[in-house]
Amino acid sequence: MYKRQVKDCKMKASFTWMETTNKGKIRFQNGQKLINPGDIILMHFRPAFIEDFLAVLKVIHKSGLTPALLEDYIP
């Protein structure tokens, strides 16, 4: 959807996020309770970061996916 806009602006990449986590709860932008390959989860270094990170890992593994660093996919 964004490929043309990214190209028109002469950007190399653009990222959008679909999920956030806070206090161990994951919130989904699109209402789905699934994490799909390529989804980006926005996380902040808040006091509950460990709880958030563990919640995210649980959902990722339950979905049969493997977490990866975003920087590994930036051209």
N, CA, C and O atoms as a Maestro MAE file, in Angstrom:
{
 s_m_m2io_version
 :::
 2.0.0
}

f_m_ct {
 s_m_title
 :::
 protein
 m_atom[300] {
  # First column is atom index #
  i_m_mmod_type
  r_m_x_coord
  r_m_y_coord
  r_m_z_coord
  i_m_residue_number
  s_m_chain_name
  s_m_pdb_residue_name
  s_m_pdb_atom_name
  i_m_atomic_number
  :::
  1 25 0.812 -1.189 0.000 1 A "MET " " N  " 7
  2 3 0.000 0.000 0.000 1 A "MET " " CA " 6
  3 2 0.857 1.255 0.000 1 A "MET " " C  " 6
  4 15 0.537 2.235 -0.673 1 A "MET " " O  " 8
  5 25 1.934 1.220 0.750 2 A "TYR " " N  " 7
  6 3 2.774 2.406 0.882 2 A "TYR " " CA " 6
  7 2 3.953 2.426 -0.080 2 A "TYR " " C  " 6
  8 15 4.687 3.413 -0.126 2 A "TYR " " O  " 8
  9 25 4.151 1.364 -0.847 3 A "LYS " " N  " 7
  10 3 5.343 1.265 -1.694 3 A "LYS " " CA " 6
  11 2 5.472 2.447 -2.648 3 A "LYS " " C  " 6
  12 15 6.563 2.993 -2.814 3 A "LYS " " O  " 8
  13 25 4.384 2.840 -3.267 4 A "ARG " " N  " 7
  14 3 4.452 3.947 -4.223 4 A "ARG " " CA " 6
  15 2 4.811 5.257 -3.522 4 A "ARG " " C  " 6
  16 15 5.644 6.017 -4.016 4 A "ARG " " O  " 8
  17 25 4.189 5.523 -2.377 5 A "GLN " " N  " 7
  18 3 4.485 6.753 -1.646 5 A "GLN " " CA " 6
  19 2 5.934 6.787 -1.195 5 A "GLN " " C  " 6
  20 15 6.583 7.831 -1.259 5 A "GLN " " O  " 8
  21 25 6.440 5.658 -0.741 6 A "VAL " " N  " 7
  22 3 7.834 5.576 -0.312 6 A "VAL " " CA " 6
  23 2 8.749 5.864 -1.499 6 A "VAL " " C  " 6
  24 15 9.698 6.641 -1.387 6 A "VAL " " O  " 8
  25 25 8.463 5.242 -2.623 7 A "LYS " " N  " 7
  26 3 9.274 5.441 -3.823 7 A "LYS " " CA " 6
  27 2 9.187 6.896 -4.308 7 A "LYS " " C  " 6
  28 15 10.204 7.495 -4.657 7 A "LYS " " O  " 8
  29 25 7.979 7.458 -4.327 8 A "ASP " " N  " 7
  30 3 7.790 8.840 -4.776 8 A "ASP " " CA " 6
  31 2 8.561 9.838 -3.911 8 A "ASP " " C  " 6
  32 15 9.012 10.872 -4.403 8 A "ASP " " O  " 8
  33 25 8.709 9.531 -2.644 9 A "CYS " " N  " 7
  34 3 9.442 10.416 -1.724 9 A "CYS " " CA " 6
  35 2 10.939 10.100 -1.713 9 A "CYS " " C  " 6
  36 15 11.702 10.706 -0.961 9 A "CYS " " O  " 8
  37 25 11.350 9.151 -2.548 10 A "LYS " " N  " 7
  38 3 12.754 8.730 -2.651 10 A "LYS " " CA " 6
  39 2 13.293 8.174 -1.326 10 A "LYS " " C  " 6
  40 15 14.479 8.298 -1.021 10 A "LYS " " O  " 8
  41 25 12.407 7.568 -0.562 11 A "MET " " N  " 7
  42 3 12.805 6.924 0.685 11 A "MET " " CA " 6
  43 2 13.197 5.485 0.382 11 A "MET " " C  " 6
  44 15 12.695 4.889 -0.572 11 A "MET " " O  " 8
  45 25 14.081 4.932 1.181 12 A "LYS " " N  " 7
  46 3 14.473 3.535 1.018 12 A "LYS " " CA " 6
  47 2 13.460 2.595 1.653 12 A "LYS " " C  " 6
  48 15 13.236 1.495 1.148 12 A "LYS " " O  " 8
  49 25 12.845 3.014 2.752 13 A "ALA " " N  " 7
  50 3 11.899 2.154 3.452 13 A "ALA " " CA " 6
  51 2 10.969 2.999 4.312 13 A "ALA " " C  " 6
  52 15 11.283 4.131 4.676 13 A "ALA " " O  " 8
  53 25 9.841 2.430 4.617 14 A "SER " " N  " 7
  54 3 8.875 3.051 5.522 14 A "SER " " CA " 6
  55 2 8.258 1.935 6.350 14 A "SER " " C  " 6
  56 15 7.991 0.853 5.827 14 A "SER " " O  " 8
  57 25 8.031 2.179 7.611 15 A "PHE " " N  " 7
  58 3 7.490 1.146 8.480 15 A "PHE " " CA " 6
  59 2 6.253 1.659 9.194 15 A "PHE " " C  " 6
  60 15 6.192 2.814 9.618 15 A "PHE " " O  " 8
  61 25 5.280 0.788 9.318 16 A "THR " " N  " 7
  62 3 4.095 1.084 10.104 16 A "THR " " CA " 6
  63 2 4.014 0.035 11.200 16 A "THR " " C  " 6
  64 15 4.606 -1.037 11.078 16 A "THR " " O  " 8
  65 25 3.308 0.324 12.238 17 A "TRP " " N  " 7
  66 3 3.182 -0.636 13.332 17 A "TRP " " CA " 6
  67 2 1.748 -1.103 13.434 17 A "TRP " " C  " 6
  68 15 0.815 -0.374 13.098 17 A "TRP " " O  " 8
  69 25 1.583 -2.329 13.904 18 A "MET " " N  " 7
  70 3 0.257 -2.936 14.011 18 A "MET " " CA " 6
  71 2 -0.124 -3.272 15.453 18 A "MET " " C  " 6
  72 15 -1.310 -3.358 15.771 18 A "MET " " O  " 8
  73 25 0.852 -3.460 16.316 19 A "GLU " " N  " 7
  74 3 0.581 -3.811 17.703 19 A "GLU " " CA " 6
  75 2 1.420 -2.942 18.629 19 A "GLU " " C  " 6
  76 15 2.516 -2.505 18.276 19 A "GLU " " O  " 8
  77 25 0.886 -2.705 19.813 20 A "THR " " N  " 7
  78 3 1.663 -2.064 20.869 20 A "THR " " CA " 6
  79 2 1.490 -2.907 22.128 20 A "THR " " C  " 6
  80 15 0.583 -3.735 22.220 20 A "THR " " O  " 8
  81 25 2.355 -2.687 23.072 21 A "THR " " N  " 7
  82 3 2.217 -3.390 24.338 21 A "THR " " CA " 6
  83 2 2.476 -2.415 25.486 21 A "THR " " C  " 6
  84 15 3.341 -1.545 25.395 21 A "THR " " O  " 8
  85 25 1.720 -2.574 26.550 22 A "ASN " " N  " 7
  86 3 1.880 -1.749 27.742 22 A "ASN " " CA " 6
  87 2 1.312 -2.516 28.928 22 A "ASN " " C  " 6
  88 15 0.183 -3.006 28.884 22 A "ASN " " O  " 8
  89 25 2.097 -2.613 29.971 23 A "LYS " " N  " 7
  90 3 1.716 -3.313 31.194 23 A "LYS " " CA " 6
  91 2 1.311 -4.762 30.932 23 A "LYS " " C  " 6
  92 15 0.382 -5.285 31.548 23 A "LYS " " O  " 8
  93 25 2.036 -5.405 29.995 24 A "GLY " " N  " 7
  94 3 1.808 -6.808 29.723 24 A "GLY " " CA " 6
  95 2 0.602 -7.103 28.842 24 A "GLY " " C  " 6
  96 15 0.282 -8.270 28.613 24 A "GLY " " O  " 8
  97 25 -0.069 -6.078 28.347 25 A "LYS " " N  " 7
  98 3 -1.225 -6.269 27.470 25 A "LYS " " CA " 6
  99 2 -0.871 -5.806 26.065 25 A "LYS " " C  " 6
  100 15 -0.274 -4.745 25.881 25 A "LYS " " O  " 8
  101 25 -1.241 -6.605 25.087 26 A "ILE " " N  " 7
  102 3 -0.973 -6.269 23.694 26 A "ILE " " CA " 6
  103 2 -2.248 -5.706 23.085 26 A "ILE " " C  " 6
  104 15 -3.330 -6.272 23.241 26 A "ILE " " O  " 8
  105 25 -2.105 -4.590 22.392 27 A "ARG " " N  " 7
  106 3 -3.236 -3.962 21.720 27 A "ARG " " CA " 6
  107 2 -2.996 -4.022 20.217 27 A "ARG " " C  " 6
  108 15 -1.909 -3.709 19.731 27 A "ARG " " O  " 8
  109 25 -4.032 -4.432 19.496 28 A "PHE " " N  " 7
  110 3 -3.940 -4.635 18.065 28 A "PHE " " CA " 6
  111 2 -4.673 -3.526 17.337 28 A "PHE " " C  " 6
  112 15 -5.834 -3.250 17.638 28 A "PHE " " O  " 8
  113 25 -4.012 -2.885 16.383 29 A "GLN " " N  " 7
  114 3 -4.620 -1.804 15.623 29 A "GLN " " CA " 6
  115 2 -5.797 -2.261 14.788 29 A "GLN " " C  " 6
  116 15 -6.789 -1.541 14.669 29 A "GLN " " O  " 8
  117 25 -5.703 -3.441 14.210 30 A "ASN " " N  " 7
  118 3 -6.736 -3.881 13.287 30 A "ASN " " CA " 6
  119 2 -7.790 -4.766 13.941 30 A "ASN " " C  " 6
  120 15 -8.625 -5.342 13.244 30 A "ASN " " O  " 8
  121 25 -7.766 -4.882 15.245 31 A "GLY " " N  " 7
  122 3 -8.764 -5.662 15.954 31 A "GLY " " CA " 6
  123 2 -8.514 -7.152 15.969 31 A "GLY " " C  " 6
  124 15 -9.174 -7.879 16.712 31 A "GLY " " O  " 8
  125 25 -7.577 -7.627 15.166 32 A "GLN " " N  " 7
  126 3 -7.275 -9.049 15.141 32 A "GLN " " CA " 6
  127 2 -6.388 -9.402 16.317 32 A "GLN " " C  " 6
  128 15 -5.626 -8.570 16.810 32 A "GLN " " O  " 8
  129 25 -6.493 -10.613 16.749 33 A "LYS " " N  " 7
  130 3 -5.645 -11.074 17.832 33 A "LYS " " CA " 6
  131 2 -4.592 -12.030 17.297 33 A "LYS " " C  " 6
  132 15 -4.243 -13.013 17.950 33 A "LYS " " O  " 8
  133 25 -4.088 -11.735 16.105 34 A "LEU " " N  " 7
  134 3 -3.053 -12.551 15.492 34 A "LEU " " CA " 6
  135 2 -1.861 -11.674 15.171 34 A "LEU " " C  " 6
  136 15 -2.015 -10.505 14.817 34 A "LEU " " O  " 8
  137 25 -0.697 -12.229 15.291 35 A "ILE " " N  " 7
  138 3 0.502 -11.557 14.832 35 A "ILE " " CA " 6
  139 2 0.904 -12.265 13.550 35 A "ILE " " C  " 6
  140 15 1.005 -13.491 13.519 35 A "ILE " " O  " 8
  141 25 1.131 -11.511 12.512 36 A "ASN " " N  " 7
  142 3 1.467 -12.058 11.201 36 A "ASN " " CA " 6
  143 2 2.942 -11.836 10.896 36 A "ASN " " C  " 6
  144 15 3.544 -10.899 11.419 36 A "ASN " " O  " 8
  145 25 3.533 -12.683 10.058 37 A "PRO " " N  " 7
  146 3 4.925 -12.458 9.660 37 A "PRO " " CA " 6
  147 2 5.091 -11.044 9.106 37 A "PRO " " C  " 6
  148 15 4.312 -10.597 8.264 37 A "PRO " " O  " 8
  149 25 6.102 -10.363 9.584 38 A "GLY " " N  " 7
  150 3 6.376 -9.009 9.122 38 A "GLY " " CA " 6
  151 2 5.736 -7.922 9.956 38 A "GLY " " C  " 6
  152 15 6.061 -6.748 9.777 38 A "GLY " " O  " 8
  153 25 4.830 -8.270 10.869 39 A "ASP " " N  " 7
  154 3 4.234 -7.260 11.736 39 A "ASP " " CA " 6
  155 2 5.291 -6.633 12.626 39 A "ASP " " C  " 6
  156 15 6.255 -7.285 13.027 39 A "ASP " " O  " 8
  157 25 5.097 -5.373 12.924 40 A "ILE " " N  " 7
  158 3 6.004 -4.636 13.792 40 A "ILE " " CA " 6
  159 2 5.281 -4.363 15.099 40 A "ILE " " C  " 6
  160 15 4.145 -3.889 15.100 40 A "ILE " " O  " 8
  161 25 5.936 -4.662 16.208 41 A "ILE " " N  " 7
  162 3 5.368 -4.402 17.526 41 A "ILE " " CA " 6
  163 2 6.128 -3.237 18.132 41 A "ILE " " C  " 6
  164 15 7.342 -3.310 18.325 41 A "ILE " " O  " 8
  165 25 5.417 -2.173 18.429 42 A "LEU " " N  " 7
  166 3 6.021 -0.994 19.031 42 A "LEU " " CA " 6
  167 2 6.125 -1.198 20.533 42 A "LEU " " C  " 6
  168 15 5.125 -1.438 21.210 42 A "LEU " " O  " 8
  169 25 7.344 -1.101 21.048 43 A "MET " " N  " 7
  170 3 7.562 -1.264 22.484 43 A "MET " " CA " 6
  171 2 8.349 -0.062 22.996 43 A "MET " " C  " 6
  172 15 9.184 0.501 22.289 43 A "MET " " O  " 8
  173 25 8.067 0.313 24.225 44 A "HIS " " N  " 7
  174 3 8.755 1.430 24.862 44 A "HIS " " CA " 6
  175 2 9.468 0.920 26.114 44 A "HIS " " C  " 6
  176 15 9.036 -0.049 26.738 44 A "HIS " " O  " 8
  177 25 10.546 1.575 26.462 45 A "PHE " " N  " 7
  178 3 11.277 1.214 27.677 45 A "PHE " " CA " 6
  179 2 10.596 1.884 28.867 45 A "PHE " " C  " 6
  180 15 11.040 2.922 29.358 45 A "PHE " " O  " 8
  181 25 9.525 1.273 29.311 46 A "ARG " " N  " 7
  182 3 8.742 1.739 30.464 46 A "ARG " " CA " 6
  183 2 9.061 0.842 31.649 46 A "ARG " " C  " 6
  184 15 9.741 -0.173 31.494 46 A "ARG " " O  " 8
  185 25 8.579 1.205 32.825 47 A "PRO " " N  " 7
  186 3 8.844 0.353 33.993 47 A "PRO " " CA " 6
  187 2 8.385 -1.097 33.813 47 A "PRO " " C  " 6
  188 15 8.973 -2.002 34.405 47 A "PRO " " O  " 8
  189 25 7.352 -1.331 33.010 48 A "ALA " " N  " 7
  190 3 6.833 -2.688 32.810 48 A "ALA " " CA " 6
  191 2 7.435 -3.354 31.571 48 A "ALA " " C  " 6
  192 15 6.835 -4.276 31.019 48 A "ALA " " O  " 8
  193 25 8.609 -2.902 31.125 49 A "PHE " " N  " 7
  194 3 9.179 -3.432 29.881 49 A "PHE " " CA " 6
  195 2 9.346 -4.951 29.912 49 A "PHE " " C  " 6
  196 15 9.017 -5.624 28.935 49 A "PHE " " O  " 8
  197 25 9.842 -5.492 30.997 50 A "ILE " " N  " 7
  198 3 10.060 -6.943 31.070 50 A "ILE " " CA " 6
  199 2 8.734 -7.684 30.926 50 A "ILE " " C  " 6
  200 15 8.648 -8.670 30.194 50 A "ILE " " O  " 8
  201 25 7.712 -7.217 31.614 51 A "GLU " " N  " 7
  202 3 6.378 -7.821 31.515 51 A "GLU " " CA " 6
  203 2 5.855 -7.716 30.071 51 A "GLU " " C  " 6
  204 15 5.286 -8.667 29.535 51 A "GLU " " O  " 8
  205 25 6.057 -6.550 29.462 52 A "ASP " " N  " 7
  206 3 5.627 -6.344 28.078 52 A "ASP " " CA " 6
  207 2 6.367 -7.279 27.126 52 A "ASP " " C  " 6
  208 15 5.756 -7.921 26.272 52 A "ASP " " O  " 8
  209 25 7.670 -7.349 27.280 53 A "PHE " " N  " 7
  210 3 8.501 -8.172 26.397 53 A "PHE " " CA " 6
  211 2 8.107 -9.640 26.493 53 A "PHE " " C  " 6
  212 15 8.024 -10.329 25.476 53 A "PHE " " O  " 8
  213 25 7.866 -10.123 27.709 54 A "LEU " " N  " 7
  214 3 7.473 -11.519 27.892 54 A "LEU " " CA " 6
  215 2 6.098 -11.787 27.281 54 A "LEU " " C  " 6
  216 15 5.876 -12.852 26.705 54 A "LEU " " O  " 8
  217 25 5.179 -10.835 27.402 55 A "ALA " " N  " 7
  218 3 3.852 -10.988 26.789 55 A "ALA " " CA " 6
  219 2 3.969 -11.059 25.272 55 A "ALA " " C  " 6
  220 15 3.305 -11.875 24.633 55 A "ALA " " O  " 8
  221 25 4.802 -10.217 24.702 56 A "VAL " " N  " 7
  222 3 5.005 -10.206 23.254 56 A "VAL " " CA " 6
  223 2 5.638 -11.524 22.802 56 A "VAL " " C  " 6
  224 15 5.189 -12.128 21.828 56 A "VAL " " O  " 8
  225 25 6.661 -11.963 23.497 57 A "LEU " " N  " 7
  226 3 7.304 -13.229 23.135 57 A "LEU " " CA " 6
  227 2 6.322 -14.394 23.180 57 A "LEU " " C  " 6
  228 15 6.354 -15.271 22.316 57 A "LEU " " O  " 8
  229 25 5.457 -14.403 24.178 58 A "LYS " " N  " 7
  230 3 4.465 -15.472 24.310 58 A "LYS " " CA " 6
  231 2 3.539 -15.507 23.093 58 A "LYS " " C  " 6
  232 15 3.275 -16.576 22.543 58 A "LYS " " O  " 8
  233 25 3.052 -14.349 22.675 59 A "VAL " " N  " 7
  234 3 2.147 -14.280 21.522 59 A "VAL " " CA " 6
  235 2 2.885 -14.640 20.232 59 A "VAL " " C  " 6
  236 15 2.341 -15.333 19.372 59 A "VAL " " O  " 8
  237 25 4.119 -14.169 20.103 60 A "ILE " " N  " 7
  238 3 4.912 -14.484 18.913 60 A "ILE " " CA " 6
  239 2 5.099 -15.998 18.789 60 A "ILE " " C  " 6
  240 15 4.846 -16.573 17.731 60 A "ILE " " O  " 8
  241 25 5.536 -16.631 19.857 61 A "HIS " " N  " 7
  242 3 5.788 -18.073 19.818 61 A "HIS " " CA " 6
  243 2 4.489 -18.860 19.648 61 A "HIS " " C  " 6
  244 15 4.465 -19.878 18.957 61 A "HIS " " O  " 8
  245 25 3.402 -18.387 20.282 62 A "LYS " " N  " 7
  246 3 2.100 -19.045 20.136 62 A "LYS " " CA " 6
  247 2 1.625 -18.980 18.686 62 A "LYS " " C  " 6
  248 15 0.909 -19.867 18.223 62 A "LYS " " O  " 8
  249 25 2.022 -17.937 17.976 63 A "SER " " N  " 7
  250 3 1.662 -17.775 16.563 63 A "SER " " CA " 6
  251 2 2.583 -18.567 15.638 63 A "SER " " C  " 6
  252 15 2.389 -18.569 14.422 63 A "SER " " O  " 8
  253 25 3.578 -19.236 16.204 64 A "GLY " " N  " 7
  254 3 4.503 -20.027 15.397 64 A "GLY " " CA " 6
  255 2 5.526 -19.184 14.657 64 A "GLY " " C  " 6
  256 15 6.086 -19.622 13.652 64 A "GLY " " O  " 8
  257 25 5.771 -17.980 15.149 65 A "LEU " " N  " 7
  258 3 6.711 -17.079 14.498 65 A "LEU " " CA " 6
  259 2 8.001 -16.974 15.306 65 A "LEU " " C  " 6
  260 15 8.085 -17.457 16.435 65 A "LEU " " O  " 8
  261 25 8.992 -16.341 14.714 66 A "THR " " N  " 7
  262 3 10.274 -16.112 15.372 66 A "THR " " CA " 6
  263 2 10.529 -14.616 15.400 66 A "THR " " C  " 6
  264 15 10.441 -13.966 14.359 66 A "THR " " O  " 8
  265 25 10.845 -14.046 16.564 67 A "PRO " " N  " 7
  266 3 11.114 -12.602 16.608 67 A "PRO " " CA " 6
  267 2 12.399 -12.260 15.863 67 A "PRO " " C  " 6
  268 15 13.319 -13.073 15.771 67 A "PRO " " O  " 8
  269 25 12.441 -11.052 15.341 68 A "ALA " " N  " 7
  270 3 13.621 -10.573 14.624 68 A "ALA " " CA " 6
  271 2 13.779 -9.086 14.866 68 A "ALA " " C  " 6
  272 15 12.820 -8.391 15.201 68 A "ALA " " O  " 8
  273 25 14.987 -8.612 14.694 69 A "LEU " " N  " 7
  274 3 15.258 -7.182 14.850 69 A "LEU " " CA " 6
  275 2 14.845 -6.436 13.585 69 A "LEU " " C  " 6
  276 15 15.133 -6.885 12.476 69 A "LEU " " O  " 8
  277 25 14.188 -5.324 13.746 70 A "LEU " " N  " 7
  278 3 13.777 -4.506 12.612 70 A "LEU " " CA " 6
  279 2 14.990 -4.077 11.787 70 A "LEU " " C  " 6
  280 15 14.924 -4.021 10.559 70 A "LEU " " O  " 8
  281 25 16.088 -3.777 12.463 71 A "GLU " " N  " 7
  282 3 17.283 -3.313 11.771 71 A "GLU " " CA " 6
  283 2 17.833 -4.347 10.787 71 A "GLU " " C  " 6
  284 15 18.563 -3.998 9.859 71 A "GLU " " O  " 8
  285 25 17.484 -5.612 10.990 72 A "ASP " " N  " 7
  286 3 17.924 -6.647 10.052 72 A "ASP " " CA " 6
  287 2 17.213 -6.566 8.706 72 A "ASP " " C  " 6
  288 15 17.646 -7.190 7.737 72 A "ASP " " O  " 8
  289 25 16.132 -5.807 8.639 73 A "TYR " " N  " 7
  290 3 15.324 -5.725 7.422 73 A "TYR " " CA " 6
  291 2 15.355 -4.350 6.774 73 A "TYR " " C  " 6
  292 15 14.701 -4.144 5.752 73 A "TYR " " O  " 8
  293 25 16.083 -3.421 7.330 74 A "ILE " " N  " 7
  294 3 16.197 -2.099 6.747 74 A "ILE " " CA " 6
  295 2 17.297 -2.140 5.694 74 A "ILE " " C  " 6
  296 15 18.426 -2.535 5.985 74 A "ILE " " O  " 8
  297 25 16.965 -1.727 4.452 75 A "PRO " " N  " 7
  298 3 17.994 -1.780 3.387 75 A "PRO " " CA " 6
  299 2 19.137 -0.822 3.644 75 A "PRO " " C  " 6
  300 15 20.072 -0.750 2.847 75 A "PRO " " O  " 8
  :::
 }
 m_bond[299] {
  # First column is bond index #
  i_m_from
  i_m_to
  i_m_order
  :::
  1 1 2 1
  2 2 3 1
  3 3 4 2
  4 3 5 1
  5 5 6 1
  6 6 7 1
  7 7 8 2
  8 7 9 1
  9 9 10 1
  10 10 11 1
  11 11 12 2
  12 11 13 1
  13 13 14 1
  14 14 15 1
  15 15 16 2
  16 15 17 1
  17 17 18 1
  18 18 19 1
  19 19 20 2
  20 19 21 1
  21 21 22 1
  22 22 23 1
  23 23 24 2
  24 23 25 1
  25 25 26 1
  26 26 27 1
  27 27 28 2
  28 27 29 1
  29 29 30 1
  30 30 31 1
  31 31 32 2
  32 31 33 1
  33 33 34 1
  34 34 35 1
  35 35 36 2
  36 35 37 1
  37 37 38 1
  38 38 39 1
  39 39 40 2
  40 39 41 1
  41 41 42 1
  42 42 43 1
  43 43 44 2
  44 43 45 1
  45 45 46 1
  46 46 47 1
  47 47 48 2
  48 47 49 1
  49 49 50 1
  50 50 51 1
  51 51 52 2
  52 51 53 1
  53 53 54 1
  54 54 55 1
  55 55 56 2
  56 55 57 1
  57 57 58 1
  58 58 59 1
  59 59 60 2
  60 59 61 1
  61 61 62 1
  62 62 63 1
  63 63 64 2
  64 63 65 1
  65 65 66 1
  66 66 67 1
  67 67 68 2
  68 67 69 1
  69 69 70 1
  70 70 71 1
  71 71 72 2
  72 71 73 1
  73 73 74 1
  74 74 75 1
  75 75 76 2
  76 75 77 1
  77 77 78 1
  78 78 79 1
  79 79 80 2
  80 79 81 1
  81 81 82 1
  82 82 83 1
  83 83 84 2
  84 83 85 1
  85 85 86 1
  86 86 87 1
  87 87 88 2
  88 87 89 1
  89 89 90 1
  90 90 91 1
  91 91 92 2
  92 91 93 1
  93 93 94 1
  94 94 95 1
  95 95 96 2
  96 95 97 1
  97 97 98 1
  98 98 99 1
  99 99 100 2
  100 99 101 1
  101 101 102 1
  102 102 103 1
  103 103 104 2
  104 103 105 1
  105 105 106 1
  106 106 107 1
  107 107 108 2
  108 107 109 1
  109 109 110 1
  110 110 111 1
  111 111 112 2
  112 111 113 1
  113 113 114 1
  114 114 115 1
  115 115 116 2
  116 115 117 1
  117 117 118 1
  118 118 119 1
  119 119 120 2
  120 119 121 1
  121 121 122 1
  122 122 123 1
  123 123 124 2
  124 123 125 1
  125 125 126 1
  126 126 127 1
  127 127 128 2
  128 127 129 1
  129 129 130 1
  130 130 131 1
  131 131 132 2
  132 131 133 1
  133 133 134 1
  134 134 135 1
  135 135 136 2
  136 135 137 1
  137 137 138 1
  138 138 139 1
  139 139 140 2
  140 139 141 1
  141 141 142 1
  142 142 143 1
  143 143 144 2
  144 143 145 1
  145 145 146 1
  146 146 147 1
  147 147 148 2
  148 147 149 1
  149 149 150 1
  150 150 151 1
  151 151 152 2
  152 151 153 1
  153 153 154 1
  154 154 155 1
  155 155 156 2
  156 155 157 1
  157 157 158 1
  158 158 159 1
  159 159 160 2
  160 159 161 1
  161 161 162 1
  162 162 163 1
  163 163 164 2
  164 163 165 1
  165 165 166 1
  166 166 167 1
  167 167 168 2
  168 167 169 1
  169 169 170 1
  170 170 171 1
  171 171 172 2
  172 171 173 1
  173 173 174 1
  174 174 175 1
  175 175 176 2
  176 175 177 1
  177 177 178 1
  178 178 179 1
  179 179 180 2
  180 179 181 1
  181 181 182 1
  182 182 183 1
  183 183 184 2
  184 183 185 1
  185 185 186 1
  186 186 187 1
  187 187 188 2
  188 187 189 1
  189 189 190 1
  190 190 191 1
  191 191 192 2
  192 191 193 1
  193 193 194 1
  194 194 195 1
  195 195 196 2
  196 195 197 1
  197 197 198 1
  198 198 199 1
  199 199 200 2
  200 199 201 1
  201 201 202 1
  202 202 203 1
  203 203 204 2
  204 203 205 1
  205 205 206 1
  206 206 207 1
  207 207 208 2
  208 207 209 1
  209 209 210 1
  210 210 211 1
  211 211 212 2
  212 211 213 1
  213 213 214 1
  214 214 215 1
  215 215 216 2
  216 215 217 1
  217 217 218 1
  218 218 219 1
  219 219 220 2
  220 219 221 1
  221 221 222 1
  222 222 223 1
  223 223 224 2
  224 223 225 1
  225 225 226 1
  226 226 227 1
  227 227 228 2
  228 227 229 1
  229 229 230 1
  230 230 231 1
  231 231 232 2
  232 231 233 1
  233 233 234 1
  234 234 235 1
  235 235 236 2
  236 235 237 1
  237 237 238 1
  238 238 239 1
  239 239 240 2
  240 239 241 1
  241 241 242 1
  242 242 243 1
  243 243 244 2
  244 243 245 1
  245 245 246 1
  246 246 247 1
  247 247 248 2
  248 247 249 1
  249 249 250 1
  250 250 251 1
  251 251 252 2
  252 251 253 1
  253 253 254 1
  254 254 255 1
  255 255 256 2
  256 255 257 1
  257 257 258 1
  258 258 259 1
  259 259 260 2
  260 259 261 1
  261 261 262 1
  262 262 263 1
  263 263 264 2
  264 263 265 1
  265 265 266 1
  266 266 267 1
  267 267 268 2
  268 267 269 1
  269 269 270 1
  270 270 271 1
  271 271 272 2
  272 271 273 1
  273 273 274 1
  274 274 275 1
  275 275 276 2
  276 275 277 1
  277 277 278 1
  278 278 279 1
  279 279 280 2
  280 279 281 1
  281 281 282 1
  282 282 283 1
  283 283 284 2
  284 283 285 1
  285 285 286 1
  286 286 287 1
  287 287 288 2
  288 287 289 1
  289 289 290 1
  290 290 291 1
  291 291 292 2
  292 291 293 1
  293 293 294 1
  294 294 295 1
  295 295 296 2
  296 295 297 1
  297 297 298 1
  298 298 299 1
  299 299 300 2
  :::
 }
}
